[in-house]
């Protein structure tokens, strides 16, 4: 211990922590919403310069803005961004229920 700081964690210890089950108590719907928000935030940050250049880069992406992110990826991006938007839409419970009803 140096200057009151804890010892750094080894990679093996960090991996073991990552493999543990989460202590959060989330319903399946809440967990799916969390995944959608996380993916939308990741896409917003990654494609900010190309598809979201007029929006402040520190914009908070919420569940209500996930569809907006997908829409602007389609409008302002190329083929890759179109596919990423489709994958983001596939995480949507509304899209998933429509796809299930059609099959």
BELCORWO-V712274 format. One record per residue. N is the residue number from 0. PSI is psi in radians with two decimals (none if undefined). BURIAL is + if it has 9 or more other C-alpha atoms within 8 Angstrom, else -. Layout:
n,psi,burial
N,PSI,BURIAL
N,PSI,BURIAL
This chain:
n,psi,burial
0,2.27,-
1,2.11,-
2,0.65,-
3,0.11,-
4,2.51,-
5,2.77,-
6,2.52,-
7,2.58,-
8,2.41,-
9,2.83,-
10,-0.68,-
11,-0.72,-
12,-0.71,-
13,-0.68,+
14,-0.70,-
15,-0.67,-
16,-0.68,-
17,-0.45,-
18,-0.14,-
19,2.66,-
20,2.46,-
21,2.56,-
22,-0.08,-
23,2.57,-
24,1.62,-
25,2.49,-
26,2.83,-
27,-0.64,-
28,-0.72,-
29,-0.70,-
30,-0.74,+
31,-0.70,+
32,-0.70,+
33,-0.73,-
34,-0.76,+
35,-0.78,+
36,-0.77,+
37,-0.79,-
38,-0.72,+
39,-0.71,+
40,-0.73,+
41,-0.78,-
42,-0.69,+
43,-0.81,+
44,-0.76,-
45,-0.62,-
46,0.38,+
47,-0.83,+
48,-0.53,-
49,-0.72,-
50,-0.29,+
51,0.55,+
52,-0.47,+
53,-0.13,-
54,2.46,-
55,2.41,-
56,-0.28,-
57,0.29,-
58,2.35,-
59,2.11,-
60,2.05,+
61,3.10,-
62,-0.62,-
63,-0.40,-
64,-0.02,-
65,-0.80,+
66,-0.63,-
67,-0.75,-
68,-0.83,+
69,-0.74,+
70,-0.78,+
71,-0.44,+
72,-0.73,+
73,-0.79,+
74,-0.67,-
75,-0.12,-
76,-3.05,+
77,-2.68,-
78,-0.73,-
79,-0.81,-
80,-0.60,+
81,-0.79,+
82,-0.69,-
83,-0.67,+
84,-0.70,+
85,-0.69,+
86,-0.66,-
87,-0.73,+
88,-0.59,+
89,-0.40,+
90,-0.21,+
91,2.34,+
92,-0.56,-
93,-0.82,-
94,-0.73,+
95,-0.69,+
96,-0.58,-
97,-0.75,-
98,-0.66,-
99,-0.68,-
100,-0.57,-
101,-0.49,-
102,none,-
